[in-house]
């Protein structure tokens, strides 16, 4: 799996997941439960991961979606 986004912003993360899902790219969020360890202060970022084969396409989709 490859990391295509690292963020502390839950809105950006949710939007990125939706963009990838709508394009048919499966993704998984890593470190979701790490916020419990940091007291839910959003210190530790979450990572959006995709399959190795989908990395280039996912990066292109997110570049267009997150950088207007």
PQR file of N, CA, C, O and H, with PARSE charges and radii, in Angstrom:
ATOM      1  N   UNK A   1       0.842  -1.172   0.000 -0.4000 1.5000
ATOM      2  CA  UNK A   1       0.000   0.000   0.000 -0.0000 2.0000
ATOM      3  C   UNK A   1       0.890   1.239   0.000  0.5500 1.7000
ATOM      4  O   UNK A   1       2.009   1.233   0.514 -0.5500 1.4000
ATOM      5  N   UNK A   2       0.348   2.308  -0.599 -0.4000 1.5000
ATOM      6  CA  UNK A   2       1.076   3.567  -0.712 -0.0000 2.0000
ATOM      7  C   UNK A   2       0.275   4.707  -0.094  0.5500 1.7000
ATOM      8  O   UNK A   2      -0.946   4.770  -0.234 -0.5500 1.4000
ATOM      9  H   UNK A   2      -0.561   2.313  -1.017  0.4000 1.0000
ATOM     10  N   UNK A   3       0.964   5.586   0.577 -0.4000 1.5000
ATOM     11  CA  UNK A   3       0.344   6.769   1.176 -0.0000 2.0000
ATOM     12  C   UNK A   3       0.162   7.838   0.105  0.5500 1.7000
ATOM     13  O   UNK A   3       1.112   8.194  -0.591 -0.5500 1.4000
ATOM     14  H   UNK A   3       1.956   5.535   0.691  0.4000 1.0000
ATOM     15  N   UNK A   4      -1.060   8.347  -0.025 -0.4000 1.5000
ATOM     16  CA  UNK A   4      -1.312   9.397  -1.010 -0.0000 2.0000
ATOM     17  C   UNK A   4      -1.744  10.709  -0.358  0.5500 1.7000
ATOM     18  O   UNK A   4      -1.799  11.742  -1.024 -0.5500 1.4000
ATOM     19  H   UNK A   4      -1.832   8.058   0.541  0.4000 1.0000
ATOM     20  N   UNK A   5      -2.049  10.673   0.937 -0.4000 1.5000
ATOM     21  CA  UNK A   5      -2.431  11.896   1.645 -0.0000 2.0000
ATOM     22  C   UNK A   5      -2.173  11.708   3.131  0.5500 1.7000
ATOM     23  O   UNK A   5      -2.481  10.662   3.703 -0.5500 1.4000
ATOM     24  H   UNK A   5      -2.004   9.833   1.478  0.4000 1.0000
ATOM     25  N   UNK A   6      -1.608  12.725   3.741 -0.4000 1.5000
ATOM     26  CA  UNK A   6      -1.437  12.771   5.187 -0.0000 2.0000
ATOM     27  C   UNK A   6      -2.035  14.085   5.650  0.5500 1.7000
ATOM     28  O   UNK A   6      -1.656  15.152   5.165 -0.5500 1.4000
ATOM     29  H   UNK A   6      -1.357  13.575   3.277  0.4000 1.0000
ATOM     30  N   UNK A   7      -2.976  14.009   6.595 -0.4000 1.5000
ATOM     31  CA  UNK A   7      -3.642  15.240   7.026 -0.0000 2.0000
ATOM     32  C   UNK A   7      -4.197  15.113   8.437  0.5500 1.7000
ATOM     33  O   UNK A   7      -4.504  14.022   8.918 -0.5500 1.4000
ATOM     34  H   UNK A   7      -3.284  13.143   6.989  0.4000 1.0000
ATOM     35  N   UNK A   8      -4.312  16.270   9.082 -0.4000 1.5000
ATOM     36  CA  UNK A   8      -4.997  16.361  10.366 -0.0000 2.0000
ATOM     37  C   UNK A   8      -6.426  16.844  10.178  0.5500 1.7000
ATOM     38  O   UNK A   8      -7.205  16.872  11.131 -0.5500 1.4000
ATOM     39  H   UNK A   8      -4.063  17.156   8.691  0.4000 1.0000
ATOM     40  N   UNK A   9      -6.770  17.222   8.963 -0.4000 1.5000
ATOM     41  CA  UNK A   9      -8.073  17.801   8.673 -0.0000 2.0000
ATOM     42  C   UNK A   9      -9.069  16.706   8.285  0.5500 1.7000
ATOM     43  O   UNK A   9      -8.942  16.111   7.214 -0.5500 1.4000
ATOM     44  H   UNK A   9      -6.137  17.200   8.189  0.4000 1.0000
ATOM     45  N   UNK A  10     -10.055  16.434   9.137 -0.4000 1.5000
ATOM     46  CA  UNK A  10     -11.006  15.358   8.831 -0.0000 2.0000
ATOM     47  C   UNK A  10     -11.878  15.657   7.615  0.5500 1.7000
ATOM     48  O   UNK A  10     -12.336  14.732   6.945 -0.5500 1.4000
ATOM     49  H   UNK A  10     -10.159  16.916  10.007  0.4000 1.0000
ATOM     50  N   UNK A  11     -12.113  16.930   7.323 -0.4000 1.5000
ATOM     51  CA  UNK A  11     -12.923  17.289   6.160 -0.0000 2.0000
ATOM     52  C   UNK A  11     -12.160  16.966   4.875  0.5500 1.7000
ATOM     53  O   UNK A  11     -12.722  16.375   3.953 -0.5500 1.4000
ATOM     54  H   UNK A  11     -11.741  17.682   7.867  0.4000 1.0000
ATOM     55  N   UNK A  12     -10.886  17.350   4.810 -0.4000 1.5000
ATOM     56  CA  UNK A  12     -10.065  17.023   3.640 -0.0000 2.0000
ATOM     57  C   UNK A  12      -9.956  15.515   3.448  0.5500 1.7000
ATOM     58  O   UNK A  12     -10.024  15.016   2.325 -0.5500 1.4000
ATOM     59  H   UNK A  12     -10.430  17.831   5.559  0.4000 1.0000
ATOM     60  N   UNK A  13      -9.789  14.802   4.543 -0.4000 1.5000
ATOM     61  CA  UNK A  13      -9.655  13.349   4.472 -0.0000 2.0000
ATOM     62  C   UNK A  13     -10.931  12.711   3.932  0.5500 1.7000
ATOM     63  O   UNK A  13     -10.878  11.842   3.061 -0.5500 1.4000
ATOM     64  H   UNK A  13      -9.733  15.207   5.456  0.4000 1.0000
ATOM     65  N   UNK A  14     -12.065  13.141   4.448 -0.4000 1.5000
ATOM     66  CA  UNK A  14     -13.343  12.598   3.991 -0.0000 2.0000
ATOM     67  C   UNK A  14     -13.583  12.928   2.519  0.5500 1.7000
ATOM     68  O   UNK A  14     -14.052  12.083   1.756 -0.5500 1.4000
ATOM     69  H   UNK A  14     -12.108  13.847   5.155  0.4000 1.0000
ATOM     70  N   UNK A  15     -13.261  14.151   2.127 -0.4000 1.5000
ATOM     71  CA  UNK A  15     -13.428  14.555   0.728 -0.0000 2.0000
ATOM     72  C   UNK A  15     -12.521  13.728  -0.182  0.5500 1.7000
ATOM     73  O   UNK A  15     -12.952  13.268  -1.239 -0.5500 1.4000
ATOM     74  H   UNK A  15     -12.879  14.837   2.746  0.4000 1.0000
ATOM     75  N   UNK A  16     -11.270  13.540   0.228 -0.4000 1.5000
ATOM     76  CA  UNK A  16     -10.330  12.757  -0.569 -0.0000 2.0000
ATOM     77  C   UNK A  16     -10.811  11.318  -0.721  0.5500 1.7000
ATOM     78  O   UNK A  16     -10.711  10.742  -1.804 -0.5500 1.4000
ATOM     79  H   UNK A  16     -10.920  13.914   1.087  0.4000 1.0000
ATOM     80  N   UNK A  17     -11.329  10.738   0.350 -0.4000 1.5000
ATOM     81  CA  UNK A  17     -11.883   9.383   0.276 -0.0000 2.0000
ATOM     82  C   UNK A  17     -13.028   9.321  -0.723  0.5500 1.7000
ATOM     83  O   UNK A  17     -13.115   8.383  -1.516 -0.5500 1.4000
ATOM     84  H   UNK A  17     -11.410  11.205   1.230  0.4000 1.0000
ATOM     85  N   UNK A  18     -13.906  10.320  -0.687 -0.4000 1.5000
ATOM     86  CA  UNK A  18     -15.051  10.355  -1.599 -0.0000 2.0000
ATOM     87  C   UNK A  18     -14.605  10.496  -3.047  0.5500 1.7000
ATOM     88  O   UNK A  18     -15.158   9.845  -3.933 -0.5500 1.4000
ATOM     89  H   UNK A  18     -13.835  11.082  -0.043  0.4000 1.0000
ATOM     90  N   UNK A  19     -13.610  11.338  -3.292 -0.4000 1.5000
ATOM     91  CA  UNK A  19     -13.089  11.517  -4.653 -0.0000 2.0000
ATOM     92  C   UNK A  19     -12.562  10.190  -5.185  0.5500 1.7000
ATOM     93  O   UNK A  19     -12.870   9.797  -6.310 -0.5500 1.4000
ATOM     94  H   UNK A  19     -13.160  11.866  -2.572  0.4000 1.0000
ATOM     95  N   UNK A  20     -11.772   9.507  -4.373 -0.4000 1.5000
ATOM     96  CA  UNK A  20     -11.199   8.232  -4.812 -0.0000 2.0000
ATOM     97  C   UNK A  20     -12.286   7.174  -5.003  0.5500 1.7000
ATOM     98  O   UNK A  20     -12.262   6.432  -5.986 -0.5500 1.4000
ATOM     99  H   UNK A  20     -11.522   9.827  -3.459  0.4000 1.0000
ATOM    100  N   UNK A  21     -13.218   7.101  -4.088 -0.4000 1.5000
ATOM    101  CA  UNK A  21     -14.303   6.120  -4.196 -0.0000 2.0000
ATOM    102  C   UNK A  21     -15.117   6.350  -5.462  0.5500 1.7000
ATOM    103  O   UNK A  21     -15.438   5.403  -6.180 -0.5500 1.4000
ATOM    104  H   UNK A  21     -13.237   7.703  -3.290  0.4000 1.0000
ATOM    105  N   UNK A  22     -15.449   7.605  -5.734 -0.4000 1.5000
ATOM    106  CA  UNK A  22     -16.226   7.928  -6.931 -0.0000 2.0000
ATOM    107  C   UNK A  22     -15.478   7.596  -8.217  0.5500 1.7000
ATOM    108  O   UNK A  22     -16.099   7.363  -9.255 -0.5500 1.4000
ATOM    109  H   UNK A  22     -15.188   8.375  -5.151  0.4000 1.0000
ATOM    110  N   UNK A  23     -14.148   7.572  -8.154 -0.4000 1.5000
ATOM    111  CA  UNK A  23     -13.337   7.230  -9.324 -0.0000 2.0000
ATOM    112  C   UNK A  23     -13.037   5.733  -9.385  0.5500 1.7000
ATOM    113  O   UNK A  23     -12.354   5.270 -10.299 -0.5500 1.4000
ATOM    114  H   UNK A  23     -13.644   7.761  -7.311  0.4000 1.0000
ATOM    115  N   UNK A  24     -13.547   4.981  -8.415 -0.4000 1.5000
ATOM    116  CA  UNK A  24     -13.330   3.537  -8.410 -0.0000 2.0000
ATOM    117  C   UNK A  24     -12.011   3.100  -7.814  0.5500 1.7000
ATOM    118  O   UNK A  24     -11.564   1.978  -8.049 -0.5500 1.4000
ATOM    119  H   UNK A  24     -14.102   5.356  -7.672  0.4000 1.0000
ATOM    120  N   UNK A  25     -11.375   3.983  -7.036 -0.4000 1.5000
ATOM    121  CA  UNK A  25     -10.102   3.651  -6.396 -0.0000 2.0000
ATOM    122  C   UNK A  25     -10.376   3.343  -4.924  0.5500 1.7000
ATOM    123  O   UNK A  25     -10.892   4.187  -4.192 -0.5500 1.4000
ATOM    124  H   UNK A  25     -11.739   4.895  -6.845  0.4000 1.0000
ATOM    125  N   UNK A  26     -10.033   2.144  -4.505 -0.4000 1.5000
ATOM    126  CA  UNK A  26     -10.245   1.751  -3.114 -0.0000 2.0000
ATOM    127  C   UNK A  26      -9.155   2.365  -2.245  0.5500 1.7000
ATOM    128  O   UNK A  26      -7.980   2.381  -2.612 -0.5500 1.4000
ATOM    129  H   UNK A  26      -9.614   1.458  -5.100  0.4000 1.0000
ATOM    130  N   UNK A  27      -9.567   2.868  -1.090 -0.4000 1.5000
ATOM    131  CA  UNK A  27      -8.605   3.478  -0.166 -0.0000 2.0000
ATOM    132  C   UNK A  27      -8.891   3.027   1.259  0.5500 1.7000
ATOM    133  O   UNK A  27      -9.986   2.561   1.575 -0.5500 1.4000
ATOM    134  H   UNK A  27     -10.521   2.855  -0.791  0.4000 1.0000
ATOM    135  N   UNK A  28      -7.884   3.177   2.112 -0.4000 1.5000
ATOM    136  CA  UNK A  28      -7.986   2.815   3.520 -0.0000 2.0000
ATOM    137  C   UNK A  28      -7.333   3.935   4.320  0.5500 1.7000
ATOM    138  O   UNK A  28      -6.282   4.450   3.938 -0.5500 1.4000
ATOM    139  H   UNK A  28      -6.994   3.555   1.856  0.4000 1.0000
ATOM    140  N   UNK A  29      -7.967   4.312   5.442 -0.4000 1.5000
ATOM    141  CA  UNK A  29      -7.389   5.328   6.315 -0.0000 2.0000
ATOM    142  C   UNK A  29      -6.621   4.625   7.425  0.5500 1.7000
ATOM    143  O   UNK A  29      -7.161   3.778   8.136 -0.5500 1.4000
ATOM    144  H   UNK A  29      -8.821   3.894   5.752  0.4000 1.0000
ATOM    145  N   UNK A  30      -5.351   4.993   7.559 -0.4000 1.5000
ATOM    146  CA  UNK A  30      -4.509   4.475   8.638 -0.0000 2.0000
ATOM    147  C   UNK A  30      -4.434   5.516   9.749  0.5500 1.7000
ATOM    148  O   UNK A  30      -4.588   6.711   9.500 -0.5500 1.4000
ATOM    149  H   UNK A  30      -4.912   5.681   6.981  0.4000 1.0000
ATOM    150  N   UNK A  31      -4.202   5.067  10.949 -0.4000 1.5000
ATOM    151  CA  UNK A  31      -3.982   5.909  12.128 -0.0000 2.0000
ATOM    152  C   UNK A  31      -5.249   6.583  12.630  0.5500 1.7000
ATOM    153  O   UNK A  31      -5.171   7.590  13.334 -0.5500 1.4000
ATOM    154  H   UNK A  31      -4.077   4.096  11.152  0.4000 1.0000
ATOM    155  N   UNK A  32      -6.405   6.055  12.285 -0.4000 1.5000
ATOM    156  CA  UNK A  32      -7.670   6.633  12.742 -0.0000 2.0000
ATOM    157  C   UNK A  32      -7.773   6.639  14.258  0.5500 1.7000
ATOM    158  O   UNK A  32      -8.248   7.612  14.844 -0.5500 1.4000
ATOM    159  H   UNK A  32      -6.469   5.237  11.713  0.4000 1.0000
ATOM    160  N   UNK A  33      -7.343   5.585  14.883 -0.4000 1.5000
ATOM    161  CA  UNK A  33      -7.495   5.467  16.331 -0.0000 2.0000
ATOM    162  C   UNK A  33      -6.326   6.054  17.106  0.5500 1.7000
ATOM    163  O   UNK A  33      -6.314   6.011  18.337 -0.5500 1.4000
ATOM    164  H   UNK A  33      -6.957   4.795  14.407  0.4000 1.0000
ATOM    165  N   UNK A  34      -5.362   6.591  16.411 -0.4000 1.5000
ATOM    166  CA  UNK A  34      -4.223   7.204  17.092 -0.0000 2.0000
ATOM    167  C   UNK A  34      -4.636   8.487  17.813  0.5500 1.7000
ATOM    168  O   UNK A  34      -3.979   8.885  18.775 -0.5500 1.4000
ATOM    169  H   UNK A  34      -5.372   6.625  15.412  0.4000 1.0000
ATOM    170  N   UNK A  35      -5.712   9.144  17.368 -0.4000 1.5000
ATOM    171  CA  UNK A  35      -6.154  10.365  18.028 -0.0000 2.0000
ATOM    172  C   UNK A  35      -6.563  10.102  19.474  0.5500 1.7000
ATOM    173  O   UNK A  35      -6.517  11.009  20.304 -0.5500 1.4000
ATOM    174  H   UNK A  35      -6.246   8.821  16.587  0.4000 1.0000
ATOM    175  N   UNK A  36      -6.960   8.875  19.780 -0.4000 1.5000
ATOM    176  CA  UNK A  36      -7.286   8.517  21.156 -0.0000 2.0000
ATOM    177  C   UNK A  36      -6.043   8.635  22.025  0.5500 1.7000
ATOM    178  O   UNK A  36      -6.115   9.060  23.178 -0.5500 1.4000
ATOM    179  H   UNK A  36      -6.997   8.138  19.105  0.4000 1.0000
ATOM    180  N   UNK A  37      -4.906   8.255  21.459 -0.4000 1.5000
ATOM    181  CA  UNK A  37      -3.659   8.314  22.215 -0.0000 2.0000
ATOM    182  C   UNK A  37      -3.182   9.737  22.443  0.5500 1.7000
ATOM    183  O   UNK A  37      -2.537  10.017  23.453 -0.5500 1.4000
ATOM    184  H   UNK A  37      -4.848   7.910  20.522  0.4000 1.0000
ATOM    185  N   UNK A  38      -3.489  10.640  21.521 -0.4000 1.5000
ATOM    186  CA  UNK A  38      -3.046  12.028  21.695 -0.0000 2.0000
ATOM    187  C   UNK A  38      -4.134  12.886  22.344  0.5500 1.7000
ATOM    188  O   UNK A  38      -4.048  14.114  22.311 -0.5500 1.4000
ATOM    189  H   UNK A  38      -4.014  10.413  20.701  0.4000 1.0000
ATOM    190  N   UNK A  39      -5.138  12.266  22.924 -0.4000 1.5000
ATOM    191  CA  UNK A  39      -6.185  12.996  23.627 -0.0000 2.0000
ATOM    192  C   UNK A  39      -7.170  13.677  22.700  0.5500 1.7000
ATOM    193  O   UNK A  39      -7.807  14.659  23.082 -0.5500 1.4000
ATOM    194  H   UNK A  39      -5.207  11.269  22.951  0.4000 1.0000
ATOM    195  N   UNK A  40      -7.303  13.165  21.482 -0.4000 1.5000
ATOM    196  CA  UNK A  40      -8.207  13.724  20.476 -0.0000 2.0000
ATOM    197  C   UNK A  40      -7.899  15.182  20.150  0.5500 1.7000
ATOM    198  O   UNK A  40      -8.804  15.961  19.850 -0.5500 1.4000
ATOM    199  H   UNK A  40      -6.786  12.368  21.172  0.4000 1.0000
ATOM    200  N   UNK A  41      -6.622  15.547  20.209 -0.4000 1.5000
ATOM    201  CA  UNK A  41      -6.211  16.915  19.897 -0.0000 2.0000
ATOM    202  C   UNK A  41      -5.757  17.062  18.454  0.5500 1.7000
ATOM    203  O   UNK A  41      -5.293  18.132  18.061 -0.5500 1.4000
ATOM    204  H   UNK A  41      -5.887  14.915  20.453  0.4000 1.0000
ATOM    205  N   UNK A  42      -5.880  16.017  17.668 -0.4000 1.5000
ATOM    206  CA  UNK A  42      -5.544  16.021  16.244 -0.0000 2.0000
ATOM    207  C   UNK A  42      -4.061  16.347  16.023  0.5500 1.7000
ATOM    208  O   UNK A  42      -3.703  17.026  15.061 -0.5500 1.4000
ATOM    209  H   UNK A  42      -6.257  15.147  17.987  0.4000 1.0000
ATOM    210  N   UNK A  43      -3.225  15.864  16.908 -0.4000 1.5000
ATOM    211  CA  UNK A  43      -1.783  16.073  16.757 -0.0000 2.0000
ATOM    212  C   UNK A  43      -1.203  15.096  15.737  0.5500 1.7000
ATOM    213  O   UNK A  43      -0.359  15.462  14.919 -0.5500 1.4000
ATOM    214  H   UNK A  43      -3.516  15.312  17.689  0.4000 1.0000
ATOM    215  N   UNK A  44      -1.665  13.858  15.797 -0.4000 1.5000
ATOM    216  CA  UNK A  44      -1.150  12.833  14.902 -0.0000 2.0000
ATOM    217  C   UNK A  44      -1.994  12.773  13.631  0.5500 1.7000
ATOM    218  O   UNK A  44      -3.202  12.547  13.701 -0.5500 1.4000
ATOM    219  H   UNK A  44      -2.351  13.561  16.461  0.4000 1.0000
ATOM    220  N   UNK A  45      -1.377  12.971  12.488 -0.4000 1.5000
ATOM    221  CA  UNK A  45      -2.144  12.964  11.232 -0.0000 2.0000
ATOM    222  C   UNK A  45      -2.608  11.560  10.849  0.5500 1.7000
ATOM    223  O   UNK A  45      -2.036  10.554  11.271 -0.5500 1.4000
ATOM    224  H   UNK A  45      -0.395  13.155  12.431  0.4000 1.0000
ATOM    225  N   UNK A  46      -3.637  11.530  10.056 -0.4000 1.5000
ATOM    226  CA  UNK A  46      -4.130  10.275   9.489 -0.0000 2.0000
ATOM    227  C   UNK A  46      -3.593  10.149   8.079  0.5500 1.7000
ATOM    228  O   UNK A  46      -3.333  11.147   7.407 -0.5500 1.4000
ATOM    229  H   UNK A  46      -4.101  12.347   9.713  0.4000 1.0000
ATOM    230  N   UNK A  47      -3.430   8.905   7.639 -0.4000 1.5000
ATOM    231  CA  UNK A  47      -2.879   8.648   6.308 -0.0000 2.0000
ATOM    232  C   UNK A  47      -3.906   7.936   5.449  0.5500 1.7000
ATOM    233  O   UNK A  47      -4.556   6.987   5.887 -0.5500 1.4000
ATOM    234  H   UNK A  47      -3.641   8.095   8.185  0.4000 1.0000
ATOM    235  N   UNK A  48      -4.042   8.414   4.210 -0.4000 1.5000
ATOM    236  CA  UNK A  48      -4.929   7.778   3.241 -0.0000 2.0000
ATOM    237  C   UNK A  48      -4.057   6.913   2.336  0.5500 1.7000
ATOM    238  O   UNK A  48      -3.135   7.406   1.686 -0.5500 1.4000
ATOM    239  H   UNK A  48      -3.513   9.185   3.855  0.4000 1.0000
ATOM    240  N   UNK A  49      -4.358   5.634   2.305 -0.4000 1.5000
ATOM    241  CA  UNK A  49      -3.536   4.662   1.600 -0.0000 2.0000
ATOM    242  C   UNK A  49      -4.325   4.035   0.450  0.5500 1.7000
ATOM    243  O   UNK A  49      -5.538   3.847   0.533 -0.5500 1.4000
ATOM    244  H   UNK A  49      -5.107   5.233   2.833  0.4000 1.0000
ATOM    245  N   UNK A  50      -3.594   3.718  -0.629 -0.4000 1.5000
ATOM    246  CA  UNK A  50      -4.180   3.019  -1.781 -0.0000 2.0000
ATOM    247  C   UNK A  50      -3.244   1.886  -2.186  0.5500 1.7000
ATOM    248  O   UNK A  50      -2.095   1.827  -1.746 -0.5500 1.4000
ATOM    249  H   UNK A  50      -2.608   3.871  -0.696  0.4000 1.0000
ATOM    250  N   UNK A  51      -3.742   0.996  -3.021 -0.4000 1.5000
ATOM    251  CA  UNK A  51      -2.914  -0.097  -3.538 -0.0000 2.0000
ATOM    252  C   UNK A  51      -1.779   0.485  -4.380  0.5500 1.7000
ATOM    253  O   UNK A  51      -1.925   1.546  -4.987 -0.5500 1.4000
ATOM    254  H   UNK A  51      -4.675   1.043  -3.379  0.4000 1.0000
ATOM    255  N   UNK A  52      -0.661  -0.211  -4.408 -0.4000 1.5000
ATOM    256  CA  UNK A  52       0.508   0.241  -5.172 -0.0000 2.0000
ATOM    257  C   UNK A  52       0.139   0.592  -6.615  0.5500 1.7000
ATOM    258  O   UNK A  52       0.588   1.606  -7.149 -0.5500 1.4000
ATOM    259  H   UNK A  52      -0.542  -1.073  -3.915  0.4000 1.0000
ATOM    260  N   UNK A  53      -0.671  -0.245  -7.230 -0.4000 1.5000
ATOM    261  CA  UNK A  53      -1.027  -0.051  -8.634 -0.0000 2.0000
ATOM    262  C   UNK A  53      -1.899   1.189  -8.860  0.5500 1.7000
ATOM    263  O   UNK A  53      -1.960   1.706  -9.975 -0.5500 1.4000
ATOM    264  H   UNK A  53      -1.035  -1.069  -6.796  0.4000 1.0000
ATOM    265  N   UNK A  54      -2.568   1.663  -7.813 -0.4000 1.5000
ATOM    266  CA  UNK A  54      -3.460   2.820  -7.936 -0.0000 2.0000
ATOM    267  C   UNK A  54      -2.812   4.139  -7.532  0.5500 1.7000
ATOM    268  O   UNK A  54      -3.451   5.188  -7.603 -0.5500 1.4000
ATOM    269  H   UNK A  54      -2.518   1.243  -6.907  0.4000 1.0000
ATOM    270  N   UNK A  55      -1.561   4.096  -7.112 -0.4000 1.5000
ATOM    271  CA  UNK A  55      -0.928   5.295  -6.559 -0.0000 2.0000
ATOM    272  C   UNK A  55      -0.913   6.477  -7.530  0.5500 1.7000
ATOM    273  O   UNK A  55      -1.335   7.573  -7.162 -0.5500 1.4000
ATOM    274  H   UNK A  55      -1.042   3.243  -7.055  0.4000 1.0000
ATOM    275  N   UNK A  56      -0.445   6.282  -8.734 -0.4000 1.5000
ATOM    276  CA  UNK A  56      -0.324   7.393  -9.686 -0.0000 2.0000
ATOM    277  C   UNK A  56      -1.695   7.998  -9.996  0.5500 1.7000
ATOM    278  O   UNK A  56      -1.847   9.219 -10.030 -0.5500 1.4000
ATOM    279  H   UNK A  56      -0.102   5.392  -9.033  0.4000 1.0000
ATOM    280  N   UNK A  57      -2.670   7.155 -10.216 -0.4000 1.5000
ATOM    281  CA  UNK A  57      -4.019   7.650 -10.517 -0.0000 2.0000
ATOM    282  C   UNK A  57      -4.609   8.384  -9.322  0.5500 1.7000
ATOM    283  O   UNK A  57      -5.219   9.441  -9.483 -0.5500 1.4000
ATOM    284  H   UNK A  57      -2.547   6.163 -10.188  0.4000 1.0000
ATOM    285  N   UNK A  58      -4.433   7.834  -8.124 -0.4000 1.5000
ATOM    286  CA  UNK A  58      -4.957   8.464  -6.912 -0.0000 2.0000
ATOM    287  C   UNK A  58      -4.306   9.822  -6.687  0.5500 1.7000
ATOM    288  O   UNK A  58      -4.991  10.786  -6.344 -0.5500 1.4000
ATOM    289  H   UNK A  58      -3.937   6.975  -7.993  0.4000 1.0000
ATOM    290  N   UNK A  59      -3.002   9.909  -6.872 -0.4000 1.5000
ATOM    291  CA  UNK A  59      -2.303  11.195  -6.700 -0.0000 2.0000
ATOM    292  C   UNK A  59      -2.818  12.233  -7.693  0.5500 1.7000
ATOM    293  O   UNK A  59      -2.998  13.396  -7.331 -0.5500 1.4000
ATOM    294  H   UNK A  59      -2.446   9.126  -7.150  0.4000 1.0000
ATOM    295  N   UNK A  60      -3.052  11.832  -8.923 -0.4000 1.5000
ATOM    296  CA  UNK A  60      -3.556  12.754  -9.941 -0.0000 2.0000
ATOM    297  C   UNK A  60      -4.967  13.235  -9.577  0.5500 1.7000
ATOM    298  O   UNK A  60      -5.275  14.421  -9.685 -0.5500 1.4000
ATOM    299  H   UNK A  60      -2.905  10.887  -9.216  0.4000 1.0000
ATOM    300  N   UNK A  61      -5.801  12.314  -9.152 -0.4000 1.5000
ATOM    301  CA  UNK A  61      -7.166  12.674  -8.750 -0.0000 2.0000
ATOM    302  C   UNK A  61      -7.165  13.645  -7.588  0.5500 1.7000
ATOM    303  O   UNK A  61      -7.910  14.625  -7.588 -0.5500 1.4000
ATOM    304  H   UNK A  61      -5.551  11.349  -9.064  0.4000 1.0000
ATOM    305  N   UNK A  62      -6.321  13.373  -6.590 -0.4000 1.5000
ATOM    306  CA  UNK A  62      -6.295  14.220  -5.410 -0.0000 2.0000
ATOM    307  C   UNK A  62      -5.646  15.576  -5.695  0.5500 1.7000
ATOM    308  O   UNK A  62      -6.023  16.590  -5.107 -0.5500 1.4000
ATOM    309  H   UNK A  62      -5.716  12.577  -6.590  0.4000 1.0000
ATOM    310  N   UNK A  63      -4.686  15.582  -6.584 -0.4000 1.5000
ATOM    311  CA  UNK A  63      -4.060  16.860  -6.952 -0.0000 2.0000
ATOM    312  C   UNK A  63      -5.105  17.791  -7.557  0.5500 1.7000
ATOM    313  O   UNK A  63      -5.172  18.969  -7.206 -0.5500 1.4000
ATOM    314  H   UNK A  63      -4.380  14.758  -7.061  0.4000 1.0000
ATOM    315  N   UNK A  64      -5.911  17.265  -8.456 -0.4000 1.5000
ATOM    316  CA  UNK A  64      -6.964  18.060  -9.075 -0.0000 2.0000
ATOM    317  C   UNK A  64      -8.047  18.449  -8.082  0.5500 1.7000
ATOM    318  O   UNK A  64      -8.574  19.560  -8.143 -0.5500 1.4000
ATOM    319  H   UNK A  64      -5.857  16.308  -8.742  0.4000 1.0000
ATOM    320  N   UNK A  65      -8.384  17.555  -7.175 -0.4000 1.5000
ATOM    321  CA  UNK A  65      -9.495  17.784  -6.247 -0.0000 2.0000
ATOM    322  C   UNK A  65      -9.126  18.699  -5.083  0.5500 1.7000
ATOM    323  O   UNK A  65      -9.936  19.526  -4.663 -0.5500 1.4000
ATOM    324  H   UNK A  65      -7.956  16.652  -7.125  0.4000 1.0000
ATOM    325  N   UNK A  66      -7.914  18.558  -4.562 -0.4000 1.5000
ATOM    326  CA  UNK A  66      -7.537  19.305  -3.361 -0.0000 2.0000
ATOM    327  C   UNK A  66      -6.784  20.587  -3.621  0.5500 1.7000
ATOM    328  O   UNK A  66      -6.581  21.383  -2.704 -0.5500 1.4000
ATOM    329  H   UNK A  66      -7.256  17.886  -4.902  0.4000 1.0000
ATOM    330  N   UNK A  67      -6.362  20.804  -4.862 -0.4000 1.5000
ATOM    331  CA  UNK A  67      -5.622  22.022  -5.208 -0.0000 2.0000
ATOM    332  C   UNK A  67      -6.338  22.742  -6.342  0.5500 1.7000
ATOM    333  O   UNK A  67      -5.964  22.605  -7.507 -0.5500 1.4000
ATOM    334  H   UNK A  67      -6.526  20.157  -5.607  0.4000 1.0000
ATOM    335  N   UNK A  68      -7.371  23.510  -5.998 -0.4000 1.5000
ATOM    336  CA  UNK A  68      -8.168  24.164  -7.050 -0.0000 2.0000
ATOM    337  C   UNK A  68      -7.388  25.198  -7.844  0.5500 1.7000
ATOM    338  O   UNK A  68      -7.935  25.819  -8.754 -0.5500 1.4000
ATOM    339  H   UNK A  68      -7.675  23.621  -5.052  0.4000 1.0000
TER
END
